[in-house]
Amino acid sequence: MKLKLIFFTLLISGNIFSQEIVKAKIDDYLNYIKDNNGGIGSVSIYKNGQEVYNRSFGQEKLIDLTYNKDTKYQIASVTKMITAILILELVEKSKLKLDAKLSEFYPEIQNSKKITIKNLLEHTSGLGNFAIRNGDIWVMNKVSEKEIFEEIKKQGVSFEPNEKVVYSNSAYILLRMILEKKCKKEFHKIVQKKIVKPLNLKNFASVKSNPTNTFKSYKFIENWNEIKDVEYLNVIGVGDIASTTNDLNTIITSLFQYKILKKQTLDLMKPTIGKEDWGRGLALFEYGENQFFGHSGDLLGSHTRLIYSPKDKISISYATNGERIPTNIFVENLVSIIYNTEFKLPEIKQ
């Protein structure tokens, strides 16, 4: 009898989405968000490599906007996960070494003889954030790559490599530039060849591929009003890609099925549980006892979270172009619904 009970419990936990009540609860949650102008976005959930839930919400609140299931969101820094994948593919093919020094490519950068590719990937380089200059975001309009490079040089480093972990946009723009040097192709063409075509993605593109049918960013002040975000040409390889949530889940599921990188290379990407929050292109996200790997992305108006549970083979992709509930709280609530744990509906000020 005890063995039967264990088997029954495993059967239920292994088929979380076979129960319509879970989907209904997610719908109720998204209806609450939508009805209270709590956000605009899209949610996709995969289980065992198959999409089991997909819904967009709130877009009908936007005035005079045409959209469909293929309308893309700016995924912000989830782009960095793609850059890391492409760099690590070079490592996997012995075309680049993790311990290669930045000085091999850009000796002008401070500490370049000490900073390695690994440091750049895992945010331990000491480099800063090129997008912030004198306390302001200065990349709202197109600037030259030379200007960006000069700003990285000017900012220098704030600590020695491996001394600590500090998230660095500058590190990832340098990784993208190194990737382009090694491949002798522009980033958007590498993404097309290495990610889009092999995975048969329909709605995933770097900015220089000129993606169309893409949501603008919005802010709620009595109504949803369009706002200006950064110029995506200034953040190539750092935050420029547009995608649907479905395509994002296809990518992270394929990654963990070893269709993009080998297992040992993926293991390099992941942070070591108990020792690291950041790995080399993937971060650790913990919701109660549930552990996910993935990446988040935040621009001025667009926010994204893409996470995967190796234990349960569940991936969650969330993108919003109008946020009033912090992304982490939004996704934490989704995880609570999926795993049938208690949560409080977020308060939405009217």
Secondary structure, 3 states (H helix, E strand, C coil): CHHHHHHHHHHHHCCHHHCHHHHHHHHHHHHHHHHCCCEEEEEEEEECCEEEEEEEECHHHCCCCCCCCCCEEECCCHHHHHHHHHHHHHHHCCCCCCCCEHHHCCCCCCCCCCCEHHHHHHCCCCECCCCEECCEECCCCCCCHHHHHHHHHHHCECCCCCCCCCCCHHHHHHHHHHHHHHHCCCHHHHHHHHHHHHHCCCCEECHHHCCCCECCEEEECCCEEEECCCCHHHCCCCCCCEECHHHHHHHHHHHHCCCCCCHHHHHHHCCCCCCCCECCCCEEEEECCEEEEEEEEECCCCEEEEEEECCCCEEEEEEEEEECCCHHHHHHHHHHHHCCCCCCCCCCCC
